Amino acid sequence: MKLRQARKIMKNIRLNPRMESLYGIGRAMKANAICIHHYARVDRRIKDINIIANQDPLLALKLLIAKDKPSDFAEPKTSA
């Protein structure tokens, strides 16, 4: 399975959770593994979070939430 197909499967599962039963749990897990492998190569932080998730899932969730939260030190954008 290529990354393009895996991304489409994961998008369909995110939009409609019943699609997982249509694809089958094995195919959905394979697509997830392919996506995680790709994004771990792209972003080192995601690779670290995946390693932590195997040992402490709650800490991994906290890191993901912190990653999505905007920084307090970011300068506000002004339109001129």
Secondary structure, 3 states (H helix, E strand, C coil): CCHHHHHHHHHHHHHCCCHHHHHCHHHHHHHHHHHHHHHHHHCHHHHHHHHHHHHCHHHHHHHHHHHHCCCCCCCCCCCC
